[in-house]
Amino acid sequence: MLHVVVNTHPEESCAFRSAEKRAGLIQGLEQLDAAAAANEGSVVGAWAAMAAHTIFVVVDAPNAHAVDNIVRDAGLVGATTTRTYPVSTVGDLLDRLRAMD
């Protein structure tokens, strides 16, 4: 099951503002793949909107609990705020819509 993970932080705690925060974010992002694998998941892709202090990660994982564990095991809990959304492809949406008629 695909999940979009939206990870944010306030500008005051941005990794561009201190070496300590920078090291923590680097470590957390570098640990995502290993954390996903350890929780029966995988990282499909990740993108950053730097000016918005937001990182988007698409994770394939069995459920939202696994996604929470991935974020925790990567070390991002406590340093950032995470929202997780289960998503489907637009093709799946179209199939369901068409099946309604």
N, C-alpha and C positions, 0 to 999 in steps of 0.2 A: 504494500500500500504506500502510495506516495504522500509525503507531507512537505509543506513549505514551512520552513522555520525562519521566522523574522526576528532577528537579534538586534537589539538597540542598546544604546547607552546615552546618558546625558552628555552634553558637550563638555561639562566640567570634568568628567572622568575619561575623556577621550585619550586614546593611546598616543596621539600626537603631542600630548601635553606633559607626559612624564615617562622616564625610562622604565619605571616599575610597571606602569600600566601597559606600556608597549610590550615589554617582555611577557606579561601575562596574556595579552591578546595573541601575540605570535604563538606562544605555546598552545593556547586553546585551539587556535585555528589549525595548527600543525597536528594536533591530536584528534581532529574530527574523524578522519578515515579509520584510525585504529579503534576509536571509541565506537564508531558505527559497526565495524566488523565484530567487536566484542559483544554487541547487543543485537546480533542477527540482522544487521542493516548495512546499507552502503550509501555513500554520498554520491548523488547523481551529478551535482554541480553546485557551485557557490559563487555569489556575486556581491560586490560591495557598492553601496551608494555613500561614498566617503563624506560628502558635504551634509548628508542627512543622518550621519552616524548610525547607519543601518547596514546589516549584512543579511543576505538572503541565501538560504541553503535548502536545496531540495534533497530530501532523504527518502530512500526506500527502506521502510521498516515495517515489522508486523503490526505495530499499533502505536498509539501516542505514548504509552508508558515506555516503550523502547526508545522513542525519540527523546523523552525527558532524561532517560538514563544516558543517552549519547551526549546530550548537552552537558549533563552533570559530569560524566566521566572525562569529557574533554577539558573540564575546568572552567567552563563559562558561567556556571551558576554562581551568583553572588557578585559577579563583575558586570553582568549585563542583564537585560530584561529580554525574555524569550516568549514569543507567541508562536503556537504551532497550529497549522491548518491542514487537515486531511484534504487532498485534492484528487480529482480525476482528470483524465484528458478531456479535451473538448470533443473528441470523437466519441467517448463514452457518453457524454452529455447529449450529443446529437442522437445517438442510438436510443437512449432512454426517452428523449422527447418524441422521436419518430414512432416508438413502440406504443405510445399513448393513444395513437389514433386507430 
